[in-house]
Amino acid sequence: MQWSVLSESGFRLLARPLFLLFLIATLSACTQSVHKVTYASQDVASLQAMSAKDNSSQLKSKSPEELLTLGNIYLESQNLPLAKLHFVSALEKNQNLAGAYVGLGRIEMHNGQYPAALSLFTRAGEINPQLLPAIVGQAQALRFEGKMSEAVKKINEAMLVSRDDLAVLNELAIVYDLMGRENLAEPLYREIVEKSPDVAASHNNLGMNQMVRGQYPGAILSFLQALSLEPRNERIKNNLATAYALHGDSEKALKIFSGTVGEAGAYNNLGYLYMTQGRFDEAETYLVKALAANPRFYQKAQDNLDQLKQLRRAARQ
């Protein structure tokens, strides 16, 4: 399927309820990188066992490519310190190893250091202008910095390299969501699901798009599919609870939220969601319950109650 290049002149961020902005902002946090090397389980175990025994002199005995491979394995398993050690060691041997800069950029993205990540992805792109992970990484870092027009340019660059790459499609879909063009993002998310049905993030991102567009039954099904693949993922659980709440099933939402953020947090979340929908009486009921559940420490519920008063006052004017 072919997709047109984005127009910067038409780029805009539409105003929307606060909780929707939060949902959109978490999209990339839920995505799973498709630009990573996969290894057989026995190879991973063997390489990690060998690397765990490495000291600095043994690291120096490895080739840059071996260090890069190990770095990617540790990055995939979320062992960021060891991943960084191997990427840095690889660059000490070969300063033009673009993949090592990409790996370090991903670590900085994970740590929320977006300017540093952008610098590393940019360096990788200078070495290899056709390297998709470097181009997409730049787009993601720019997006997180709020530099949307520049992010669009990078997406366009990535699309010129490969219009069918899953990471490119995913980033394009996220930007469409941020532009308020969710209807254009949906077919992209569906294509990603078709191409990666066993990846929880694919279903989660489709569900978030459906939720933003008010298609709550579809969103619930997408989140349930995502949870079947990653049953312990609390972010997906919270997304499912949100979809239930917005669909009017507060009982299921409360049960899920209670398991992820506790009783007071569950009441607060429901109160906040109903407040964004203009359901002020229900919002107040749940926010008061949040304070009752944790009157001493739950400042968020009190802040939301204060905001609710302001919204009610504005609605009467």
N, C-alpha and C positions, 0 to 999 in steps of 0.2 A: 504494500500500500504506500502511496506517495503522499507527502505532506508539503504544503507550501512553506516557503521561508517566511519567518515573522517580519512584520512591518514595524520598524521602530516608531514611525510617525504616529501609528495607531496605538501605541503602548500607553496603557493607563491602569491605575489600580482603583477599582471601584470601592466605594464605602460599603461596609457590611457589618453585621453584628460582631461584637468583640470575640465571641466564642468561635465564630467562623474563621476569623483571622488567625486565632490560635490553632485551629485544626489545619488550616493551610500551611502555617509555619512548621507544623510537625511532619508534613509529608515526607520531606527528605530524610528526616530522622528515622523514618520507618522503612526507607527503601534499602534494598540490599544491592550492593554493587555488583554489576554484571561484568565489570572489567577486572576480574581477578582470575588467577590461575587455580585450577582445582587439581588435587592430588589424590592418589589412592590412599586409603587409610593406613595401610602398612608402610607406605613411603613417608607419610607425615609422621607416624610414630617413630620410625627409624631416624629420620632427619632431626626431629626434636630431641630424641635421646642423645644423638651425637652432639648436637649443638649445646645441650645443657651442660656437657662436660668441657665445653670449650673455655679456654682462658684466652687472654689477649694474644698470646703468641700463636695459639692454634687458629684463632680467627684470621690472623695475618697469613696463615698458610693456605687459606681458601681463596679461590678465584672470585673476582667481582660477581660473576654470574651465580656461583654457588651461594654467596652471601645474599644476593638479591632474592634467590629462590627461598632461602630460609627466612628472610625478612618478610616475604609475602605470606609464608606459612604462618608465622607468628602473628602477622597482622590479621589474617583470616580467623585465627583463634583468639583474637582480642588480647594477645600478650603484647601490649604496646611498647613497654621498655625494651624487650628483647628484639622486637621488630625494628625499633629505632636504632639499636646497637648495630644490627646487621646492615641496615641501609647506610648508616654513617660509615661503617667499615668498608662497604662496597665502594662508596664515593671516595674514600681515601686511596683506593686502588685505581679507580677510574672516575674522574670528575665529570665525564660526559655520559654517565649511565642514567639515561632519562627515567627508567623505571624506578630507580632509587629515589629520585626527587618526587615522583608521583606517590610512592609509599610514604615518604615523610610528609607530603602534603595531606594525605589522608589522615595521618596521625594528628596533625595540627587541626584539621577539620573536626575530628573527634573531640579534641580538647577545646573547641570553640575559638581557636586562634585563626580567624579567617584571613586577616592580612598576611600573616606568615604563610598560611596555606596557599594563598594566591601567588605569593612570590615563588614558592616551590613549584607549583604547577606551571607557572609562567616560564621558569627556568627549564623545566622538562620540555615545554613546547618549543622553546628556542632551539633545543638540541634536536628535537624531532617534531616538526610542525604538523605532521600527519598523525601524531599519537593521540588517539581519541580520549583515553583516560586523562591526559593532560588538559585537553580542550574542555571536556565536560567538567573536570575539576575546577578550572577557572570560572566556568559559568556558575557552578554551585557556590563557590566562595564569593563571587560578586553578588549573587542573589542574597546570600546571608548578610552581606554588608549593606544591602538595600540599593545597590547600584544596578537597577533593573535594566536600563537601556544598554549598559555594557554587557550584562549577562546575555541579553538577546543577541548581541553581536557574536558572542562566543557560541551560542547555540546554532546560529546560522553557519558559522565556520564548521562546527561539528557535523551539521547536516550535509555540507558539501563533501565531507569525507565519507560519511555513511548515513543514509536516511533510515536504514532499517536496524541500526544498533539499538539494543534495548535501553542502554543508559541514556542515549540521545533522546529516544522517544519519551523516556520517563522525565527527563529534565524539561523537555518541551511541554509535556502535560502539566507539570508543576507550574511553569510560567503561565500557561493558559489559565490555570486556576487563579493565580495571583492577578491576572488581568481581568478577572471576572468573566472569562469566556469558558466556563465549565463545560458547556455543550461541546466545545471543540476538544477539550481534554478527555472527555469520556471515551471516545473511540480509541484514543491512544492507550488509555489504561486497559481497555478490553483487549487490545492487540497484545499488550504486554502480558496479560493474564493468559492468553492463548499460547504465547511463546514460552512462558515460564509458569505453568500451572502449579508446580510444586514449590514455589517461592511464596512464603506467607506475605511478604511485603507487597507483592503484586496485587493480591486480593485486598489487602488492607488499604492500599492507595485508591483502588477502585471504590471501595466502600466509603472512603472519606469524600471522594468526588460525589458519590451518590447522596451522601448525607448533606453536603453543602447545597445540593440542588433540591433537597427536600424529598428525595426518594428513599425514605426510611426503611421500608420493607426490603428493598434491594440492598441497602447498606448493611442491614442486619445479616442477610444471607452472606454477603461478602466477608464481613468480619467473622462470622461463624466458620467460614471456609478457611480464613487465615488462622484462626485459633486451632482448627483441626491439624494444621501443619506446625504450629508453635503454641502448644497449650499453656505454656508458662509465661508467655509474653504479656506483661501487664499493660503495656501501652495499647495493644490491640484490645485487651479486656476493657480498658477505659473507653476506647472508641465504641465498642459494642454497647457498653452501658449508656453512653451518650446517645447512640442511635435509638436504644429502647426508650430513653427518657423523652426524646424529641418526638417519638412515635406515640407517646402517651402511656407507655407501660412502665410506670414509676416503680412498681414492685420488683420487676426484673432488674431495672437499672440500679435500684438501691442495693439489691443483693450483690451484684457484681462490684459496685463501688465499695461496698463494705469490705469485700475481700481484698481490694487493692489499696484503698486509702483510709480504711477504718470507718467507724460509724459516724463520727463527726464530719469527716471529710466527705462521706457519701451524702449526708444531708446537705452539706454546703454546696457540693457539686450540683445536686438537683435544684437547689434554690437558685443558684446562679444561672443554670440553663433555663429555668422557667422565667427568670427575670429577663433574660435576653429575648424571650418570646413574648414579653408583655403580659405574662400570666402572674401578675403581681401578688395576688392573694396566695396562690400556691407557693410562690417563691418565698414569701414571708413565713409561711408555715414551716417549710423545710429549713430555712435559715435560723429560725428560733429553735428548732429541734437540734441544729448543729451546736448552738450555744449551750443548750441544756446538756448535751452529751459531753461537752468539754468547755465549760464556762471560763476557765482560767487561762487556757492557752490558745483557744481558737480565734485568733484575731481576724482571720480571713472572713469568717461569717459575719462578724460585726462590721467590717468594712463593706461587705456586700449589702448588709442591711442599711447602712448609711447611704450607699449608692441607690438602693431601692427607694428610699425616701425622696431622693432627688429626682428620680425618674417619675415617681408618682406626682410630685409637685409640678414637674414639667408637663405631664400629661393633662393636668387640670387647667393649665394656662391656655 
